[in-house]
Structure formats: structure tokens, C-alpha cells
Amino acid sequence: MPNKTALTRWFFVFVSLIIVSLILWNTYQFFNQLKENERNKMKIWAAAFEEFQQVDLTNKDWNSKLTLSVLQSNTTTPMILHTLKEDKYDVNNLDSLVLKDPARRDRLITQFSSEYKPIEIMYKEEVLQVIYYGNSPIINKIKYYPAALIVIILLFFLAVYFFFRTSKSAEQNKLWAGMAKETAHQIGTPLSSLVGWTEILKSEKVNPEYITEMEKDVQRLKTITERFSNVGSKPKLETQNLVDVTRNAYEYLKARSSKLIEFELKVPKDPLLVPLNPQLYGWTIENLVKNGIDAMRGQGKITIEIIADHKKAHVHVTDTGKGLAKKHFKKIFMPGYTTKKRGWGLGLSLSKRIIEDYHKGKIQVLRSVKFEGTTMEISLPKASL
């Protein structure tokens, strides 16, 4: 059964839709009423004009005040008067230059005819003149009001949506940061104990190779602890040789991966300096390599290549796995999204945050072919010399 929050959200959406529908309906009715009033006004004007055309101006008994008042009152409705017998055109509430441009005049006549049915002025069952008229300026403004209203409402809903989304994202970030720091704290206690036991074993007659391997793993745990400690806080970036840092991550992963995985490293001979946090960058490389190994189901080839251009350094991590559909290129970086049966779908999300938020770089799927493999690209700005 839906919870109260979901029901409240849908109720708010339903009520909002009803309100918007009522506003649009009333606006439509108001617009039609204005057009009807405009047509009635023009009928009265046409009748006055017809009377004025037929009256004997020398007749002293004719009272012209009402007719002239009606003719002079229309100062907003644009119109074109076509006298059929002389094939003559006159305009009212329009630029007189329209009469000098037949093409423009004909376009206006077509437009006016689509807005209102032309009014014919008759005399003895003969059409003497035709009046073409269009919307007054105020009707033209109201005509676009519903569209403007819809845009405003959409912008309002977008603003509310992004506000709640940003608030939720901020809360999630605080939660993940808190969990990461607590994890680092919990690892710290047994890690200190392991360091002590390692020192004790050195004094015993234990194979030094065993102790060396233990020290490597202890150092690895220290690195992991430092990584989790940095989540949620702005890490310190230092100018580092990207080639050396990448090689260190490559060698560590190669030594601890299955023999069924073939590794290849392609890096420039010269140093490549970038602002970098080695621990977090190494974490990103590890995530990309592990995802590649999962995609290959534990057997295939991983290639790490560094390419540099004028402004940026690009790190490519390529696997020979099952590949990705193009529609998943952006989804894989969303928190919680995963194609694996196990896992929380956080590795690439964290990698994106590390590269784009902390290092001001970019991480993306460069290319992927089904059943051939995927290449992930990390782009980092070079250090300014």
C-alpha cells in the first residue's frame, strides 16, 4: 500500500492539474468572449459605415452624431476595406504603407479572413464593399497568455523538482560521507593492531617474504582508510606525475588479479604533471579495472593507456568484456545503478565524483562494442607551469 508521502505527492499533482485545467479553460472562454465582442462591435461599425455611405449628407433632418460617433470609436481593430466596383482598398488602424505593397496587403487579408469572417456591405442586394478585419492588439496579447501560463507553471514545477532533488542529494551525500568516515574509523583500530603484530613477527623467525607481503596489505588498508576519510571533504590536490601514479596502481592491480587476466600498460616516457590526489585517483583506476574484469567474467585483457594533448591528459581503461548498450553510457554513473547481481552500484558514482567534483575533470564511456569490450576515459587538466 502506498505510503502517506506518496499519496500526498500524487494528491498535490492531481490538484495542480485541475487548477491548471480550470485556468486554461477560463482563459479560452474569456478569449472566445472577447472575439465575439469584437465581431459584434465590427457589425455595429459596419452598419454605421453602410448607413453613412448611403445617407444624403445634404438632408438637414439626418442626425449624424450617433453614426459618426460609432465610426470614430473604433481605434483598435485593424481593417482593410475593399470597394469592389472601383477595386479600391482603404485601411483603418493600419499603416497606410500597406496600400503600396499589394503582397503585404494580400497577406493581411488572408490572415484577417482566418481570424474573422469578412463583413459585406450591401445596397439593393448588391455587395458594394467587403470589410476584412483582424484581432485587436489586446486580443493578440491574450492569445499567447495560455502558452505563457503553461511555461510559467512548468518552470515552477521544475524549480520545485530541482529543489527537492538537490535537498535529497545533499542529504544522501551527508549520509554517504558519514558512513565512509565511520568505516575509516572502524578500520583504524584493527589496522593499528596489525601494524603491532607485524613488528612482533619481525622479531620472530618468520620468513621475511611473508612479512613483506603482510606490510604491503597493511599499507593497502591504510590507503583504503585514507580514501574513506577523504569522502565528503575537499581533498588536497598536489602536482603529481600521472604516469608514475598510474603505473603504481597498475602494478598493484596486476599483482593481485587472476592469471587469466592479461594486463597491458601504455604510457608516455616523459613525465605528465597534473593536479592530483593519488589515493582517490588510484581508487578510480581500481574501480574501472574491477568493473572491466567483471565484464570479462574473470578472463580477458585490460589495457591502461595515457594520451596527452595540449591542455589535458586522458587515461583510457579498456576491457574485452561484453560491452555496454549506448543507453547505459550515462546510467552506469548513477548511484545504485548496477548490472551485477552483487554490489551496490556505488563504484562508478564515486569515481565520477572523484574525477569531476574533486579534480575538475571528466569521466565517460568513450566507446563500447557489444561482445568486444568497453573503453572508459578519464580526462584531467594539466598542471599549469
DRENLUM-458287 format. One record per residue (C-alpha): residue number from 1; residue in one letter; x, y, z. Coordinates in Angstrom, 2 decimals. Layout:
BEGIN
+-----+------+---------+---------+---------+
| pos | code |       X |       Y |       Z |
+-----+------+---------+---------+---------+
| NUM |    A |       X |       Y |       Z |
...
+-----+------+---------+---------+---------+
END
This chain:
BEGIN
+-----+------+---------+---------+---------+
| pos | code |       X |       Y |       Z |
+-----+------+---------+---------+---------+
|   1 |    M |    0.00 |    0.00 |    0.00 |
|   2 |    P |    1.44 |    3.44 |   -0.92 |
|   3 |    N |    2.77 |    5.45 |    1.99 |
|   4 |    K |    1.32 |    8.80 |    3.07 |
|   5 |    T |    4.12 |   10.79 |    1.44 |
|   6 |    A |    3.47 |    9.23 |   -1.97 |
|   7 |    L |   -0.31 |    9.79 |   -1.62 |
|   8 |    T |    0.25 |   13.41 |   -0.63 |
|   9 |    R |    2.57 |   13.93 |   -3.61 |
|  10 |    W |    0.04 |   12.46 |   -6.07 |
|  11 |    F |   -2.79 |   14.45 |   -4.48 |
|  12 |    F |   -0.76 |   17.64 |   -4.94 |
|  13 |    V |   -0.09 |   16.74 |   -8.59 |
|  14 |    F |   -3.78 |   15.94 |   -9.18 |
|  15 |    V |   -5.00 |   19.19 |   -7.60 |
|  16 |    S |   -2.38 |   21.17 |   -9.54 |
|  17 |    L |   -3.56 |   19.62 |  -12.82 |
|  18 |    I |   -7.17 |   20.51 |  -12.01 |
|  19 |    I |   -6.22 |   24.11 |  -11.20 |
|  20 |    V |   -4.16 |   24.44 |  -14.39 |
|  21 |    S |   -7.00 |   22.94 |  -16.45 |
|  22 |    L |   -9.52 |   25.38 |  -14.95 |
|  23 |    I |   -7.25 |   28.34 |  -15.60 |
|  24 |    L |   -6.68 |   27.29 |  -19.22 |
|  25 |    W |  -10.40 |   26.63 |  -19.75 |
|  26 |    N |  -11.41 |   30.01 |  -18.30 |
|  27 |    T |   -8.74 |   31.73 |  -20.38 |
|  28 |    Y |  -10.06 |   30.00 |  -23.51 |
|  29 |    Q |  -13.63 |   31.04 |  -22.68 |
|  30 |    F |  -12.52 |   34.60 |  -21.98 |
|  31 |    F |  -10.63 |   34.71 |  -25.28 |
|  32 |    N |  -13.67 |   33.49 |  -27.22 |
|  33 |    Q |  -15.88 |   36.02 |  -25.45 |
|  34 |    L |  -13.53 |   38.81 |  -26.43 |
|  35 |    K |  -13.55 |   37.65 |  -30.05 |
|  36 |    E |  -17.36 |   37.53 |  -30.02 |
|  37 |    N |  -17.48 |   41.06 |  -28.60 |
|  38 |    E |  -15.02 |   42.16 |  -31.26 |
|  39 |    R |  -17.23 |   40.73 |  -34.01 |
|  40 |    N |  -20.36 |   42.37 |  -32.57 |
|  41 |    K |  -18.51 |   45.67 |  -32.38 |
|  42 |    M |  -17.47 |   45.33 |  -36.01 |
|  43 |    K |  -21.05 |   44.51 |  -37.08 |
|  44 |    I |  -22.23 |   47.72 |  -35.45 |
|  45 |    W |  -19.37 |   49.63 |  -37.08 |
|  46 |    A |  -20.15 |   48.10 |  -40.49 |
|  47 |    A |  -23.83 |   49.01 |  -40.11 |
|  48 |    A |  -22.90 |   52.58 |  -39.24 |
|  49 |    F |  -20.50 |   52.70 |  -42.16 |
|  50 |    E |  -23.17 |   51.34 |  -44.53 |
|  51 |    E |  -25.63 |   53.97 |  -43.33 |
|  52 |    F |  -23.05 |   56.69 |  -43.72 |
|  53 |    Q |  -22.30 |   55.55 |  -47.28 |
|  54 |    Q |  -25.97 |   55.69 |  -48.29 |
|  55 |    V |  -27.16 |   58.82 |  -46.50 |
|  56 |    D |  -27.79 |   62.08 |  -48.22 |
|  57 |    L |  -25.44 |   64.44 |  -46.48 |
|  58 |    T |  -27.46 |   67.46 |  -47.72 |
|  59 |    N |  -30.50 |   66.24 |  -45.80 |
|  60 |    K |  -30.72 |   68.53 |  -42.81 |
|  61 |    D |  -33.04 |   66.13 |  -40.97 |
|  62 |    W |  -30.39 |   63.42 |  -40.77 |
|  63 |    N |  -28.79 |   63.23 |  -37.35 |
|  64 |    S |  -25.19 |   62.14 |  -37.94 |
|  65 |    K |  -23.96 |   62.28 |  -34.33 |
|  66 |    L |  -24.62 |   58.63 |  -33.45 |
|  67 |    T |  -23.29 |   57.24 |  -36.74 |
|  68 |    L |  -20.15 |   59.37 |  -36.66 |
|  69 |    S |  -19.60 |   58.50 |  -33.00 |
|  70 |    V |  -19.69 |   54.78 |  -33.82 |
|  71 |    L |  -17.31 |   55.19 |  -36.77 |
|  72 |    Q |  -14.85 |   57.24 |  -34.74 |
|  73 |    S |  -14.97 |   54.95 |  -31.70 |
|  74 |    N |  -13.12 |   52.07 |  -33.34 |
|  75 |    T |   -9.48 |   52.94 |  -32.88 |
|  76 |    T |   -8.02 |   49.48 |  -32.22 |
|  77 |    T |   -9.36 |   46.93 |  -34.69 |
|  78 |    P |   -7.16 |   46.71 |  -37.82 |
|  79 |    M |   -9.20 |   46.53 |  -41.03 |
|  80 |    I |   -8.97 |   46.69 |  -44.80 |
|  81 |    L |  -11.95 |   47.99 |  -46.81 |
|  82 |    H |  -12.26 |   46.73 |  -50.36 |
|  83 |    T |  -14.59 |   48.69 |  -52.66 |
|  84 |    L |  -15.47 |   46.19 |  -55.36 |
|  85 |    K |  -16.72 |   48.48 |  -58.14 |
|  86 |    E |  -13.60 |   50.64 |  -58.23 |
|  87 |    D |  -11.37 |   47.80 |  -56.93 |
|  88 |    K |  -10.08 |   50.24 |  -54.36 |
|  89 |    Y |   -8.58 |   49.47 |  -50.96 |
|  90 |    D |   -8.60 |   51.58 |  -47.79 |
|  91 |    V |   -7.20 |   50.81 |  -44.33 |
|  92 |    N |   -8.15 |   51.72 |  -40.81 |
|  93 |    N |   -5.92 |   51.30 |  -37.74 |
|  94 |    L |   -3.16 |   50.08 |  -40.04 |
|  95 |    D |   -0.06 |   51.63 |  -41.57 |
|  96 |    S |   -1.02 |   53.37 |  -44.82 |
|  97 |    L |    2.09 |   51.87 |  -46.43 |
|  98 |    V |    0.14 |   48.59 |  -46.62 |
|  99 |    L |   -1.73 |   50.06 |  -49.61 |
| 100 |    K |    1.53 |   50.50 |  -51.50 |
| 101 |    D |    2.56 |   46.86 |  -51.02 |
| 102 |    P |   -0.03 |   44.53 |  -52.65 |
| 103 |    A |    1.74 |   41.38 |  -51.42 |
| 104 |    R |    1.67 |   42.56 |  -47.82 |
| 105 |    R |   -1.95 |   43.68 |  -48.23 |
| 106 |    D |   -2.99 |   40.28 |  -49.57 |
| 107 |    R |   -1.19 |   38.51 |  -46.70 |
| 108 |    L |   -3.11 |   40.63 |  -44.19 |
| 109 |    I |   -6.39 |   39.91 |  -45.96 |
| 110 |    T |   -5.67 |   36.16 |  -45.75 |
| 111 |    Q |   -4.74 |   36.48 |  -42.08 |
| 112 |    F |   -7.81 |   38.56 |  -41.22 |
| 113 |    S |  -10.09 |   36.12 |  -43.10 |
| 114 |    S |   -8.74 |   33.25 |  -40.99 |
| 115 |    E |   -9.49 |   35.17 |  -37.78 |
| 116 |    Y |  -12.95 |   36.52 |  -38.64 |
| 117 |    K |  -15.47 |   36.09 |  -41.42 |
| 118 |    P |  -15.36 |   39.23 |  -43.61 |
| 119 |    I |  -18.36 |   41.56 |  -43.42 |
| 120 |    E |  -20.13 |   42.52 |  -46.65 |
| 121 |    I |  -21.79 |   45.91 |  -47.06 |
| 122 |    M |  -24.90 |   45.54 |  -49.25 |
| 123 |    Y |  -27.03 |   48.00 |  -51.16 |
| 124 |    K |  -30.11 |   46.78 |  -53.02 |
| 125 |    E |  -28.88 |   43.16 |  -52.72 |
| 126 |    E |  -25.55 |   44.06 |  -54.28 |
| 127 |    V |  -22.22 |   43.76 |  -52.45 |
| 128 |    L |  -20.56 |   47.16 |  -52.60 |
| 129 |    Q |  -17.71 |   46.69 |  -50.12 |
| 130 |    V |  -16.05 |   43.98 |  -48.08 |
| 131 |    I |  -14.50 |   44.63 |  -44.69 |
| 132 |    Y |  -11.59 |   42.40 |  -43.66 |
| 133 |    Y |  -10.66 |   42.82 |  -40.00 |
| 134 |    G |   -8.38 |   41.10 |  -37.53 |
| 135 |    N |   -7.68 |   40.80 |  -33.83 |
| 136 |    S |   -7.10 |   43.96 |  -31.86 |
| 137 |    P |   -3.73 |   44.26 |  -30.06 |
| 138 |    I |   -5.21 |   43.23 |  -26.70 |
| 139 |    I |   -6.71 |   40.03 |  -28.16 |
| 140 |    N |   -3.38 |   39.18 |  -29.76 |
| 141 |    K |   -1.73 |   39.54 |  -26.37 |
| 142 |    I |   -4.32 |   37.37 |  -24.64 |
| 143 |    K |   -3.99 |   34.76 |  -27.40 |
| 144 |    Y |   -0.49 |   33.90 |  -26.17 |
| 145 |    Y |   -1.43 |   34.06 |  -22.50 |
| 146 |    P |   -2.24 |   30.31 |  -22.12 |
| 147 |    A |    1.13 |   29.35 |  -23.64 |
| 148 |    A |    2.93 |   31.78 |  -21.34 |
| 149 |    L |    0.95 |   30.44 |  -18.38 |
| 150 |    I |    1.91 |   26.86 |  -19.21 |
| 151 |    V |    5.59 |   27.84 |  -19.47 |
| 152 |    I |    5.44 |   29.62 |  -16.11 |
| 153 |    I |    3.76 |   26.63 |  -14.45 |
| 154 |    L |    6.31 |   24.23 |  -15.96 |
| 155 |    L |    9.16 |   26.42 |  -14.73 |
| 156 |    F |    7.57 |   26.46 |  -11.28 |
| 157 |    F |    7.31 |   22.66 |  -11.19 |
| 158 |    L |   10.89 |   22.32 |  -12.48 |
| 159 |    A |   12.11 |   24.68 |   -9.75 |
| 160 |    V |   10.27 |   22.67 |   -7.08 |
| 161 |    Y |   11.53 |   19.40 |   -8.54 |
| 162 |    F |   15.17 |   20.51 |   -8.62 |
| 163 |    F |   14.85 |   21.98 |   -5.12 |
| 164 |    F |   13.66 |   18.67 |   -3.67 |
| 165 |    R |   16.12 |   16.71 |   -5.76 |
| 166 |    T |   19.03 |   18.90 |   -4.62 |
| 167 |    S |   17.90 |   18.66 |   -0.99 |
| 168 |    K |   17.64 |   14.87 |   -1.26 |
| 169 |    S |   21.02 |   14.66 |   -2.95 |
| 170 |    A |   22.60 |   16.80 |   -0.23 |
| 171 |    E |   21.11 |   14.55 |    2.45 |
| 172 |    Q |   22.39 |   11.44 |    0.65 |
| 173 |    N |   25.86 |   12.97 |    0.31 |
| 174 |    K |   25.94 |   13.69 |    4.04 |
| 175 |    L |   24.82 |   10.14 |    4.76 |
| 176 |    W |   27.46 |    8.55 |    2.50 |
| 177 |    A |   30.15 |   10.86 |    3.86 |
| 178 |    G |   29.21 |    9.95 |    7.42 |
| 179 |    M |   29.21 |    6.22 |    6.61 |
| 180 |    A |   32.58 |    6.50 |    4.87 |
| 181 |    K |   34.20 |    8.31 |    7.80 |
| 182 |    E |   32.72 |    5.83 |   10.26 |
| 183 |    T |   34.09 |    2.97 |    8.13 |
| 184 |    A |   37.52 |    4.58 |    8.15 |
| 185 |    H |   37.30 |    4.92 |   11.93 |
| 186 |    Q |   36.27 |    1.28 |   12.39 |
| 187 |    I |   39.11 |    0.03 |   10.15 |
| 188 |    G |   41.63 |    2.15 |   12.05 |
| 189 |    T |   41.51 |    0.07 |   15.28 |
| 190 |    P |   42.29 |   -3.39 |   13.84 |
| 191 |    L |   44.76 |   -1.76 |   11.44 |
| 192 |    S |   46.81 |   -0.42 |   14.35 |
| 193 |    S |   46.77 |   -3.89 |   15.87 |
| 194 |    L |   48.00 |   -5.44 |   12.60 |
| 195 |    V |   50.88 |   -2.99 |   12.48 |
| 196 |    G |   51.86 |   -4.06 |   16.00 |
| 197 |    W |   51.65 |   -7.76 |   15.15 |
| 198 |    T |   53.80 |   -7.19 |   12.09 |
| 199 |    E |   56.53 |   -5.67 |   14.27 |
| 200 |    I |   56.33 |   -8.64 |   16.65 |
| 201 |    L |   56.65 |  -11.12 |   13.76 |
| 202 |    K |   59.81 |   -9.34 |   12.62 |
| 203 |    S |   61.46 |  -10.33 |   15.90 |
| 204 |    E |   60.43 |  -13.95 |   15.41 |
| 205 |    K |   61.96 |  -16.39 |   12.97 |
| 206 |    V |   59.38 |  -15.86 |   10.26 |
| 207 |    N |   60.04 |  -15.91 |    6.54 |
| 208 |    P |   60.78 |  -12.25 |    5.64 |
| 209 |    E |   58.79 |  -12.63 |    2.41 |
| 210 |    Y |   55.65 |  -13.28 |    4.44 |
| 211 |    I |   56.23 |  -10.16 |    6.49 |
| 212 |    T |   56.87 |   -8.10 |    3.33 |
| 213 |    E |   53.55 |   -9.21 |    1.84 |
| 214 |    M |   51.77 |   -8.50 |    5.11 |
| 215 |    E |   53.26 |   -5.00 |    5.18 |
| 216 |    K |   52.03 |   -4.40 |    1.63 |
| 217 |    D |   48.50 |   -5.36 |    2.64 |
| 218 |    V |   48.73 |   -3.24 |    5.79 |
| 219 |    Q |   49.81 |   -0.31 |    3.63 |
| 220 |    R |   46.89 |   -1.09 |    1.35 |
| 221 |    L |   44.50 |   -0.93 |    4.29 |
| 222 |    K |   46.00 |    2.42 |    5.26 |
| 223 |    T |   45.35 |    3.69 |    1.74 |
| 224 |    I |   41.74 |    2.46 |    1.85 |
| 225 |    T |   41.26 |    4.12 |    5.23 |
| 226 |    E |   42.62 |    7.39 |    3.86 |
| 227 |    R |   40.28 |    7.15 |    0.86 |
| 228 |    F |   37.21 |    6.76 |    3.03 |
| 229 |    S |   38.39 |    9.58 |    5.27 |
| 230 |    N |   38.54 |   11.90 |    2.25 |
| 231 |    V |   34.96 |   11.21 |    1.16 |
| 232 |    G |   32.76 |   14.22 |    1.96 |
| 233 |    S |   35.67 |   16.62 |    2.40 |
| 234 |    K |   37.61 |   18.53 |   -0.20 |
| 235 |    P |   40.81 |   16.57 |   -0.84 |
| 236 |    K |   44.17 |   18.22 |   -1.19 |
| 237 |    L |   45.49 |   18.18 |   -4.76 |
| 238 |    E |   49.21 |   18.24 |   -5.45 |
| 239 |    T |   51.13 |   18.31 |   -8.69 |
| 240 |    Q |   51.90 |   14.67 |   -9.45 |
| 241 |    N |   53.37 |   12.70 |  -12.30 |
| 242 |    L |   50.31 |   10.95 |  -13.71 |
| 243 |    V |   52.49 |    8.31 |  -15.36 |
| 244 |    D |   54.05 |    7.18 |  -12.07 |
| 245 |    V |   50.78 |    7.22 |  -10.12 |
| 246 |    T |   49.03 |    5.22 |  -12.84 |
| 247 |    R |   51.90 |    2.74 |  -13.05 |
| 248 |    N |   51.75 |    2.16 |   -9.28 |
| 249 |    A |   48.01 |    1.44 |   -9.44 |
| 250 |    Y |   48.56 |   -0.80 |  -12.47 |
| 251 |    E |   51.27 |   -2.86 |  -10.81 |
| 252 |    Y |   49.25 |   -3.31 |   -7.62 |
| 253 |    L |   46.17 |   -4.49 |   -9.52 |
| 254 |    K |   48.17 |   -6.74 |  -11.82 |
| 255 |    A |   49.89 |   -8.48 |   -8.90 |
| 256 |    R |   46.58 |   -9.19 |   -7.15 |
| 257 |    S |   44.47 |  -10.22 |  -10.12 |
| 258 |    S |   43.89 |  -13.64 |  -11.60 |
| 259 |    K |   46.46 |  -15.05 |  -14.01 |
| 260 |    L |   43.63 |  -15.35 |  -16.51 |
| 261 |    I |   43.67 |  -11.56 |  -16.85 |
| 262 |    E |   46.25 |  -10.13 |  -19.24 |
| 263 |    F |   47.42 |   -6.62 |  -18.41 |
| 264 |    E |   48.98 |   -4.02 |  -20.72 |
| 265 |    L |   50.23 |   -0.54 |  -19.85 |
| 266 |    K |   50.89 |    2.16 |  -22.47 |
| 267 |    V |   52.29 |    5.37 |  -21.02 |
| 268 |    P |   54.50 |    8.22 |  -22.28 |
| 269 |    K |   58.20 |    8.18 |  -21.46 |
| 270 |    D |   58.18 |   11.78 |  -20.26 |
| 271 |    P |   56.51 |   12.87 |  -17.01 |
| 272 |    L |   52.96 |   14.19 |  -17.29 |
| 273 |    L |   52.14 |   16.61 |  -14.46 |
| 274 |    V |   48.54 |   17.06 |  -13.26 |
| 275 |    P |   46.89 |   18.31 |  -10.02 |
| 276 |    L |   46.08 |   15.02 |   -8.33 |
| 277 |    N |   45.14 |   13.25 |   -5.15 |
| 278 |    P |   46.94 |    9.92 |   -5.63 |
| 279 |    Q |   44.76 |    7.92 |   -3.22 |
| 280 |    L |   41.45 |    8.96 |   -4.78 |
| 281 |    Y |   42.78 |    8.69 |   -8.34 |
| 282 |    G |   44.10 |    5.20 |   -7.58 |
| 283 |    W |   40.66 |    4.30 |   -6.22 |
| 284 |    T |   39.09 |    5.38 |   -9.52 |
| 285 |    I |   41.51 |    3.30 |  -11.59 |
| 286 |    E |   40.82 |    0.34 |   -9.32 |
| 287 |    N |   37.05 |    0.73 |   -9.80 |
| 288 |    L |   37.38 |    0.89 |  -13.58 |
| 289 |    V |   39.69 |   -2.13 |  -13.74 |
| 290 |    K |   37.49 |   -4.21 |  -11.43 |
| 291 |    N |   34.40 |   -3.33 |  -13.47 |
| 292 |    G |   36.29 |   -4.38 |  -16.60 |
| 293 |    I |   37.28 |   -7.70 |  -15.02 |
| 294 |    D |   33.65 |   -8.30 |  -14.00 |
| 295 |    A |   32.53 |   -7.52 |  -17.56 |
| 296 |    M |   35.01 |  -10.11 |  -18.87 |
| 297 |    R |   33.84 |  -12.64 |  -16.26 |
| 298 |    G |   37.36 |  -13.05 |  -14.93 |
| 299 |    Q |   39.11 |  -13.76 |  -18.23 |
| 300 |    G |   40.38 |  -11.34 |  -20.86 |
| 301 |    K |   42.64 |   -8.34 |  -21.33 |
| 302 |    I |   42.84 |   -5.00 |  -19.53 |
| 303 |    T |   44.72 |   -2.15 |  -21.20 |
| 304 |    I |   45.55 |    1.13 |  -19.46 |
| 305 |    E |   46.76 |    3.88 |  -21.78 |
| 306 |    I |   47.68 |    7.53 |  -21.20 |
| 307 |    I |   47.32 |   10.05 |  -24.03 |
| 308 |    A |   48.04 |   13.78 |  -23.68 |
| 309 |    D |   47.00 |   16.78 |  -25.73 |
| 310 |    H |   47.74 |   20.47 |  -25.33 |
| 311 |    K |   45.54 |   21.06 |  -22.29 |
| 312 |    K |   44.51 |   17.68 |  -20.89 |
| 313 |    A |   45.72 |   14.21 |  -20.04 |
| 314 |    H |   43.46 |   11.30 |  -20.99 |
| 315 |    V |   43.58 |    7.91 |  -19.27 |
| 316 |    H |   41.89 |    5.05 |  -21.16 |
| 317 |    V |   40.94 |    1.82 |  -19.40 |
| 318 |    T |   39.89 |   -0.82 |  -21.95 |
| 319 |    D |   38.49 |   -4.27 |  -21.34 |
| 320 |    T |   37.48 |   -7.10 |  -23.70 |
| 321 |    G |   34.19 |   -7.77 |  -21.97 |
| 322 |    K |   30.56 |   -7.95 |  -23.05 |
| 323 |    G |   30.25 |   -4.22 |  -23.78 |
| 324 |    L |   27.52 |   -1.70 |  -22.98 |
| 325 |    A |   24.45 |   -0.51 |  -24.84 |
| 326 |    K |   24.60 |    3.21 |  -25.64 |
| 327 |    K |   21.54 |    3.89 |  -23.50 |
| 328 |    H |   23.56 |    2.80 |  -20.44 |
| 329 |    F |   26.54 |    5.13 |  -21.07 |
| 330 |    K |   25.26 |    7.70 |  -18.55 |
| 331 |    K |   23.16 |    5.43 |  -16.34 |
| 332 |    I |   26.18 |    3.50 |  -15.07 |
| 333 |    F |   27.36 |    6.61 |  -13.17 |
| 334 |    M |   24.07 |    6.94 |  -11.27 |
| 335 |    P |   24.17 |    5.93 |   -7.58 |
| 336 |    G |   22.67 |    2.49 |   -7.07 |
| 337 |    Y |   22.72 |    1.51 |  -10.76 |
| 338 |    T |   24.41 |   -1.83 |  -11.38 |
| 339 |    T |   24.20 |   -4.69 |  -13.86 |
| 340 |    K |   25.78 |   -7.14 |  -11.41 |
| 341 |    K |   23.92 |   -9.50 |   -9.10 |
| 342 |    R |   26.09 |   -8.34 |   -6.22 |
| 343 |    G |   27.16 |   -4.84 |   -5.36 |
| 344 |    W |   25.52 |   -1.54 |   -4.50 |
| 345 |    G |   26.33 |    0.34 |   -7.71 |
| 346 |    L |   28.47 |    2.95 |   -5.97 |
| 347 |    G |   31.91 |    2.44 |   -7.57 |
| 348 |    L |   31.38 |    4.45 |  -10.75 |
| 349 |    S |   29.24 |    7.01 |   -8.92 |
| 350 |    L |   32.12 |    7.65 |   -6.51 |
| 351 |    S |   34.58 |    7.66 |   -9.42 |
| 352 |    K |   32.53 |   10.34 |  -11.16 |
| 353 |    R |   32.51 |   12.46 |   -8.03 |
| 354 |    I |   36.26 |   12.00 |   -7.53 |
| 355 |    I |   37.15 |   12.98 |  -11.09 |
| 356 |    E |   34.56 |   15.66 |  -11.85 |
| 357 |    D |   33.86 |   17.28 |   -8.46 |
| 358 |    Y |   37.30 |   16.98 |   -6.84 |
| 359 |    H |   39.67 |   17.03 |   -9.83 |
| 360 |    K |   37.56 |   19.20 |  -12.19 |
| 361 |    G |   38.00 |   16.59 |  -14.91 |
| 362 |    K |   35.62 |   14.30 |  -16.77 |
| 363 |    I |   34.90 |   10.59 |  -16.80 |
| 364 |    Q |   32.84 |    8.91 |  -19.51 |
| 365 |    V |   32.32 |    5.84 |  -21.64 |
| 366 |    L |   34.49 |    6.64 |  -24.65 |
| 367 |    R |   33.30 |    3.72 |  -26.76 |
| 368 |    S |   31.77 |    0.30 |  -26.33 |
| 369 |    V |   31.04 |   -2.56 |  -28.73 |
| 370 |    K |   28.84 |   -5.46 |  -27.76 |
| 371 |    F |   30.84 |   -8.63 |  -27.05 |
| 372 |    E |   34.09 |   -6.81 |  -27.92 |
| 373 |    G |   34.71 |   -4.52 |  -24.98 |
| 374 |    T |   34.48 |   -1.06 |  -23.45 |
| 375 |    T |   36.87 |    1.87 |  -23.12 |
| 376 |    M |   36.42 |    4.24 |  -20.19 |
| 377 |    E |   38.09 |    7.65 |  -20.39 |
| 378 |    I |   39.33 |    9.90 |  -17.59 |
| 379 |    S |   40.27 |   13.43 |  -18.68 |
| 380 |    L |   42.28 |   15.59 |  -16.28 |
| 381 |    P |   43.54 |   19.16 |  -16.73 |
| 382 |    K |   47.30 |   19.50 |  -16.91 |
| 383 |    A |   49.16 |   21.38 |  -14.20 |
| 384 |    S |   49.89 |   24.99 |  -15.07 |
| 385 |    L |   53.62 |   25.53 |  -15.22 |
+-----+------+---------+---------+---------+
END
